[in-house]
């Protein structure tokens, strides 16, 4: 821990995609900062104006009155952007010089893994290349819940997104029952399946697919379509011609590119990640499932739905309001005591800063990604509630006959076609 910085000026910015609770952090950092003798500046649109050096009108002094009730609202009064200042040395230098011009001694960044890396890089460049002591602290947010925090500690925004997503999924499930059809929902989650799993289990979706369950990567698109088709067939055998399949966005990233050529041409963001949220992945999956069902003689109405943007700027739930106000206060306490270059977490009701160096992948230099632990009770419990083909279905002769009868083929033929999903037959493609 360093000694307290002689200057007491905080700059706060938001990077990456929106998440419920952003205003709660801004609210708490501003109030706690001012109450501890800091000036607090709001930096508009993430690193956009820092990297370009356009400070005038884009970095503004905040007062307690400015933020007094914003913690209950979604969105961000500071807006956000995905501008990446680490791509060029010029933008790193511009960022440091702009902070220095305003007199900002402490940078509070709010965002995901890319924003954390950007803030760390700016502070390190200031300290190592320019001899300027800029302290940095990061407040982790993402509805994806995939920052490398200890297991069981959510990133803020996730609980609100899960709650809103669950309510939407429950409405869709009721529609599926009423209209006797299937829905395929693709839920946001660039790499990990936390949000899809959280929504799927809470809403009682028929099945949920996440990238973590596939140990061999890449996977073939046929595997995804067969899992969904198998669930549809199993439901039909039970007399239920309806259901909802939730697929994590991250599943699309692990599909073999020979099956998914669009991944080669899709537009990418400032950090090089494919903009999967801008592609109707649910429609693509639906288009692949239909021929499988038609081949088996099944007529089924399938509706595709993307679920993501509806969740990001929702008003935060009570949990995220409370959580973000605590995180914002903790960030100010950390820098007040001389801390720097760490991400703020709350573990067992105690503030626990995690140094950036512990978050970085030693090979890539980037922050790691927390994946769903498929060996956990939480995942195993979620899996038990799903209706999908598994090994037991292929060992129960009566059930297997009933399932195979839905597509007018023998049990032996059904095993040959779908048995690989239960590990009882080789993959047929």
Secondary structure, DSSP 8 states (H G I E B T S, - for coil): -----S--EEEEEEBSS--TTHHHHHHHHHHHHHHTT-EEEEETTTTHHHHHT--TTTEEE--HHHHTTGGGSSS-TT--B---TTS-HHHHHHHHHHHHHHT--EEEEEESHHHHHHHHHHHHHHHHHS----EEEEEEB-TT--BS--TT---BTHHHHHHHHHHHHHHHHHHHHHHT-EEEEEE--SS--HHHHHHHHHHT-SEEE-GGG--SSSB-HHHHHHHHHHHHHHHHHTT---EEEEEETHHHHTB-TTT-THHHHS-B-TTS-B-GGGS-HHHHHHHHHHHHHHHTT----EEEEEESHHHHTS---HHHHHHHHHHHHHHHHHHHTT--SEEE-EETTEE--EEHHHHB-TTTSSB-B----TTSHHHHHHHHH-----GGGGT-HHHHHHHHHTTT--HHHHHHHHGGGGTSS----
